[in-house]
Amino acid sequence: MTELWDGLVTALKLIISLDPEVMAIAGRSLAISATSSTIAALICLPLATVIHFNKFRGKRTLINIIQTMFSLPTVAVGLFVFVLFSGAGPLGGLGIIFTPAVMVIGQVVLISPIMLGLTISALSGVDKSIADTAVSLGASRLQMAVVTIREARFAVLAALIMGFGRAISEVGLSLMVGGNIRGYTRTITTAISLETSKGDLELALALGIILIFIALIINIVLNRIQQR
Amino acid sequence: MALIETVNIGQRYGGQNVLEDVSLDIEAGEAFALIGPTGAGKTTLLRLLDLLEKPAAGSIRFDGRDVTANKSLRLGARRRMAFVLQKPVVFNMSVYDNVACGLKWRKQKEPVVRQRVNQALELAGMAQYAKRNARTLSGGETQRVAIARALAIAPEVLFLDEPTANLDPVSTAKIEEVLAHIIGEGKTTVVMATHNMSQGQRLAGRIGVIMNGRLLQLGSPGDIFSTPGNKEVAEFVGVDNILSGVIVNRDEELVTIDVNGALIQAISDYPIGAEVHALIRPEDVTLALHRDVSSARNTFEGSIAKTLLIGALVRVEVACGFPLFAVVTKRSAEDLNLAVNKKIYATFKATAVHIIKRWN
């Protein structure tokens, strides 16, 4: 018990003193997840609009598949990306395995289904007559899509934040394709995993507290958005 | 050349015909009302005319060009029209921004947008609400924002679907006033759907009656009101007396119709033996306590079967061999001391009877 208590005190000291190692890891985690979330959003917003506003065969099935992929295991994505980008893999020539770049790619794969699926349901929540009204007032298809996204803006933003939340909290993928290289690909979650197995609880706890703090902020923002 | 021409257009939803064979010409600058009961196909026809939907059959021409299928022609034509939906929705933004939408989509310059939006808000009586979030408005106010939003783009054609359905009488009056103003200016072609016959009469110069997906009659409000083309239209426009009979005699234009043994005189071209409906508007039937000696050819003795107060009017059912409905003012009902079973004389002129052929 004392060990845990001491660890907690040291962890808080590390945070308050803005320990360079802790801050670097937290900053890297945020940077990688923010990058992957931005890229995923740039892919998913237009794609969700295309899927939502077009009628085609198998649309229902496609949406079901996307929703199933919400719970894609991180290690499965990790394995897939590893095989793809490792030295012997088809994209091994790029030489980006064990770099932040490949972590971003993996996270984009991981969180895109969530962003896509939740954005589609956000758009479905908008009254059909919004689109009719826009078209009747002379909107082109693109203008009509923009006004519909605008109507669903809080739900769409919530979808994007959910994606970011999944990216920053996952560990399996980052460990497998990033390699947990100190000062390069070590993130909050991979560091916690390593430090805990080494028995170095102070650093693990400090990073754990920061991660929970980030999760708390995300939740507060989400709540605020949903209450509007 | 008409501004909008449809040739035999039809629409199907889920294998069901909701509109069939509608051919309609709408002239630039006219005020046209589509009337018909709920579910008759009014909304579908408006959606086709506004090019929100493509017809399953037939073709539509706008300003002389076929806009049935061509995508860019449709957007171009649609940008010259505006449509106020039956349940108008406003975008989740300020009233001003709502009204500005159509202009911004047409890439109008900011000063033009500001001037047109303010003008439209002024006309709709919504200027003081410009900064309010449009979602916080009442039903009548929302409807007026929707009309202002449509007017801001200065459409050549304004479509309105049931513009006053579900609104209180005060809001209805305000909206009819705005519409009357637009129609009076004569710059905008107005096409409105309504199930309210009297609204159509008040606002439109021409009326089309639509029932069960078919356009049954086109004409001036007066024509449709006094000489409905068939029994369904007659019922819809409030002709309470629809009597089935056979023409038994004719003297030049004047015919005698046998209705259940009672003889009614009317003006008609149909020959002896023709099976017809005699349509008599209830307000054309007068009631008296004594046999009237007047030029009216049809007087029937009967007894009052029922009276019903409707606003300032009383609807009276007289049993005189056949049921005959009359509408009198509340005042004259009191003067005549009308009561159930009271003996009464009901009178109407031969020219007040409109004869249509019976098909079934």
Interface residues (C-beta under 8 A of the other chain):
Chain A: D127 S129 I130 D132 T133 A134 V135 S136 L137 G138 A139 S140 Q143 V147 R150 E151
Chain B: D50 L52 L75 R78 R79 M81 A82 F83 L85 K87 P88 V89 F91 N92 M93 C101 G102 W105 R106 A146 R149 A150 I153 F159
